[in-house]
């Protein structure tokens, strides 16, 4: 099944990705075999994921989450879905 996921890196940064095999991909990030952001920020910890029906849905969600500010991603990770609309860009405060 396809997944969209968020990893917390050792430096506190959040990495968003998508994959067809979540366990394998998280392991690759943990081992540092994925070039890029997580390779130099290990260890990493899986903090959120969502399963999708199709890989295109997982990719779409990945791209949406990458546009979110950290504050909004943290609300998602913490299960504070009621806070998400208020944290949207351009939302009235």
C-alpha positions in Angstrom: 0.0 0.0 0.0 1.2 3.6 -0.6 1.9 5.9 2.2 2.6 9.5 3.0 4.8 10.0 6.0 6.6 12.5 8.2 9.9 11.9 9.9 11.4 13.9 12.7 15.2 14.3 12.2 17.8 14.5 14.9 18.1 18.3 14.4 14.3 18.6 15.0 13.5 19.2 11.3 10.5 17.5 9.7 10.8 15.5 6.5 7.8 14.6 4.4 7.9 11.8 1.9 5.8 9.1 0.2 6.4 5.5 -0.7 4.9 2.2 -1.6 6.7 0.3 1.3 6.7 2.3 4.5 8.9 0.0 6.6 11.5 -0.3 3.9 11.7 3.4 3.3 11.9 4.4 6.9 14.7 1.8 7.3 16.5 3.4 4.3 16.3 6.8 5.9 17.5 5.4 9.3 20.5 3.8 7.6 21.3 7.0 5.7 21.0 5.4 2.3 18.5 8.0 1.1 20.5 10.9 -0.3 19.3 14.3 0.7 17.9 15.9 3.8 17.7 12.9 6.2 21.1 11.5 5.3 22.9 14.1 7.4 20.3 14.4 10.1 20.1 11.0 11.6 18.7 9.4 13.6 15.2 9.8 12.3 11.9 8.9 13.8 8.6 8.2 12.1 6.1 10.5 13.7 3.1 10.4 11.3 1.9 8.4 8.3 -1.3 7.9 6.3 -2.1 5.0 4.0 -3.6 5.8 0.6 -5.5 3.7 -2.0 -3.2 4.8 -4.9 0.3 6.0 -5.1 -0.9 9.2 -6.9 -2.9 10.0 -3.8 0.1 9.6 -1.6 2.2 11.8 -3.9 -0.5 14.4 -3.9 -0.7 14.5 -0.1 3.1 14.6 0.2 3.2 17.7 -2.0 0.5 19.3 0.0 2.2 18.7 3.3 5.5 20.0 2.0 3.8 23.4 1.5 2.7 23.5 5.1 4.5 25.5 7.7 6.1 23.6 10.6 3.4 24.7 13.0 0.6 23.1 10.9 2.6 19.9 10.4 3.0 19.6 14.2 -0.7 20.0 14.7 -1.3 17.1 12.3 1.3 15.0 14.0 -0.2 15.7 17.4 -3.7 14.9 16.2 -5.0 18.4 16.5 -6.9 18.3 13.3 -9.4 20.9 14.6 -6.5 23.5 14.5 -5.5 22.9 10.9 -7.9 25.4 9.3 -6.7 28.2 11.5 -3.1 27.3 10.7 -3.7 27.5 6.9 -1.8 30.2 5.0 -3.8 33.4 4.8 -6.3 32.2 7.5 -7.6 35.0 9.7 -6.2 35.0 13.1 
